[in-house]
Amino acid sequence: MTEQDTGPIDYLALEFPGAQLKGEGLAILVDLVDRGIIRLLDLRFVKREDDGSFTALAIADLDGDGVLDLAVFEGVESGLLDDDDLSQAVSLVAPGSAVGLLVYENTWAGPFVSAMRRVGAEVLASGRIPATDVIAILDELEAAES
């Protein structure tokens, strides 16, 4: 992976209350990777135990139904996430719940950023606005217009 060809790297931490991991949304993740929109660098699931410790969960059959949900991503670990990251993420949820951590490259942006660099532009900042914030602002604007 060269810097020139690399898109922005993002992460998500998803809470699964009661460690109820279902495969429904996972098909979307597979689709995003298959279409080359993202490249998954790390995918880890951990469960917070009652004593505050955590246990890594195998991603091959997350919901325990015997169907291999994400076997295609088994072993996807770049090394960017370490035990401290897992501990911090799992501390955000209640005992008995699980956290899914994804680190991914926005591959769609790599060619654009590379093209901009070739013409002398540089990325000065990158950020993320939470979708819930955008929705709330749009709702306020819509209400004000009514």
Contacts in CASP RR format, 6 or more apart in sequence:
PFRMAT RR
TARGET T0000
AUTHOR 0000-0000-0000
METHOD contacts of the structure
MODEL  1
MTEQDTGPIDYLALEFPGAQLKGEGLAILVDLVDRGIIRLLDLRFVKRED
DGSFTALAIADLDGDGVLDLAVFEGVESGLLDDDDLSQAVSLVAPGSAVG
LLVYENTWAGPFVSAMRRVGAEVLASGRIPATDVIAILDELEAAES
1 105 0 8 1.000
4 114 0 8 1.000
4 117 0 8 1.000
5 110 0 8 1.000
5 111 0 8 1.000
5 114 0 8 1.000
6 105 0 8 1.000
6 110 0 8 1.000
6 113 0 8 1.000
7 105 0 8 1.000
7 106 0 8 1.000
7 107 0 8 1.000
7 108 0 8 1.000
7 109 0 8 1.000
7 110 0 8 1.000
7 113 0 8 1.000
8 105 0 8 1.000
8 106 0 8 1.000
8 109 0 8 1.000
8 113 0 8 1.000
8 126 0 8 1.000
9 41 0 8 1.000
9 80 0 8 1.000
9 103 0 8 1.000
9 104 0 8 1.000
9 105 0 8 1.000
9 106 0 8 1.000
10 103 0 8 1.000
10 104 0 8 1.000
10 106 0 8 1.000
10 128 0 8 1.000
11 101 0 8 1.000
11 102 0 8 1.000
11 103 0 8 1.000
11 104 0 8 1.000
12 100 0 8 1.000
12 101 0 8 1.000
12 102 0 8 1.000
12 104 0 8 1.000
13 89 0 8 1.000
13 92 0 8 1.000
13 99 0 8 1.000
13 100 0 8 1.000
13 101 0 8 1.000
14 99 0 8 1.000
14 100 0 8 1.000
14 101 0 8 1.000
14 102 0 8 1.000
15 92 0 8 1.000
15 93 0 8 1.000
15 97 0 8 1.000
15 98 0 8 1.000
15 99 0 8 1.000
15 100 0 8 1.000
16 45 0 8 1.000
16 97 0 8 1.000
16 98 0 8 1.000
16 99 0 8 1.000
16 100 0 8 1.000
17 93 0 8 1.000
17 94 0 8 1.000
17 97 0 8 1.000
18 94 0 8 1.000
18 96 0 8 1.000
18 97 0 8 1.000
18 98 0 8 1.000
19 47 0 8 1.000
19 57 0 8 1.000
19 96 0 8 1.000
19 97 0 8 1.000
19 98 0 8 1.000
20 63 0 8 1.000
21 45 0 8 1.000
21 57 0 8 1.000
21 62 0 8 1.000
21 63 0 8 1.000
21 98 0 8 1.000
22 62 0 8 1.000
22 63 0 8 1.000
23 62 0 8 1.000
23 63 0 8 1.000
23 69 0 8 1.000
26 62 0 8 1.000
26 69 0 8 1.000
26 70 0 8 1.000
29 40 0 8 1.000
29 70 0 8 1.000
29 73 0 8 1.000
29 102 0 8 1.000
30 70 0 8 1.000
30 72 0 8 1.000
32 38 0 8 1.000
33 39 0 8 1.000
33 40 0 8 1.000
36 107 0 8 1.000
36 108 0 8 1.000
37 106 0 8 1.000
37 107 0 8 1.000
37 108 0 8 1.000
38 104 0 8 1.000
38 105 0 8 1.000
38 106 0 8 1.000
38 107 0 8 1.000
38 108 0 8 1.000
39 104 0 8 1.000
39 105 0 8 1.000
39 107 0 8 1.000
40 73 0 8 1.000
40 76 0 8 1.000
40 102 0 8 1.000
40 103 0 8 1.000
40 104 0 8 1.000
41 76 0 8 1.000
41 78 0 8 1.000
41 80 0 8 1.000
41 103 0 8 1.000
41 104 0 8 1.000
41 105 0 8 1.000
42 76 0 8 1.000
42 77 0 8 1.000
42 78 0 8 1.000
42 79 0 8 1.000
42 80 0 8 1.000
42 81 0 8 1.000
42 101 0 8 1.000
42 102 0 8 1.000
42 103 0 8 1.000
43 59 0 8 1.000
43 70 0 8 1.000
43 73 0 8 1.000
43 75 0 8 1.000
43 76 0 8 1.000
43 77 0 8 1.000
43 100 0 8 1.000
43 101 0 8 1.000
43 102 0 8 1.000
43 103 0 8 1.000
44 56 0 8 1.000
44 59 0 8 1.000
44 77 0 8 1.000
44 81 0 8 1.000
44 86 0 8 1.000
44 100 0 8 1.000
44 101 0 8 1.000
45 56 0 8 1.000
45 57 0 8 1.000
45 59 0 8 1.000
45 62 0 8 1.000
45 98 0 8 1.000
45 99 0 8 1.000
45 100 0 8 1.000
45 101 0 8 1.000
46 54 0 8 1.000
46 55 0 8 1.000
46 56 0 8 1.000
46 57 0 8 1.000
46 86 0 8 1.000
46 89 0 8 1.000
46 90 0 8 1.000
46 98 0 8 1.000
46 99 0 8 1.000
46 100 0 8 1.000
46 101 0 8 1.000
47 54 0 8 1.000
47 55 0 8 1.000
47 57 0 8 1.000
47 90 0 8 1.000
47 96 0 8 1.000
47 97 0 8 1.000
47 98 0 8 1.000
48 54 0 8 1.000
48 90 0 8 1.000
48 91 0 8 1.000
48 93 0 8 1.000
48 94 0 8 1.000
48 95 0 8 1.000
48 96 0 8 1.000
48 97 0 8 1.000
48 98 0 8 1.000
48 99 0 8 1.000
49 55 0 8 1.000
49 95 0 8 1.000
49 96 0 8 1.000
50 95 0 8 1.000
50 96 0 8 1.000
51 95 0 8 1.000
52 90 0 8 1.000
52 91 0 8 1.000
52 95 0 8 1.000
54 86 0 8 1.000
54 87 0 8 1.000
54 90 0 8 1.000
56 86 0 8 1.000
57 98 0 8 1.000
58 74 0 8 1.000
59 69 0 8 1.000
59 70 0 8 1.000
59 71 0 8 1.000
59 73 0 8 1.000
59 74 0 8 1.000
59 75 0 8 1.000
59 76 0 8 1.000
60 68 0 8 1.000
60 69 0 8 1.000
60 70 0 8 1.000
60 71 0 8 1.000
60 74 0 8 1.000
61 67 0 8 1.000
61 68 0 8 1.000
61 69 0 8 1.000
62 69 0 8 1.000
62 70 0 8 1.000
63 69 0 8 1.000
78 103 0 8 1.000
80 103 0 8 1.000
81 101 0 8 1.000
81 103 0 8 1.000
85 101 0 8 1.000
86 99 0 8 1.000
86 101 0 8 1.000
89 99 0 8 1.000
89 100 0 8 1.000
89 101 0 8 1.000
90 99 0 8 1.000
92 99 0 8 1.000
93 99 0 8 1.000
113 123 0 8 1.000
116 122 0 8 1.000
116 123 0 8 1.000
END
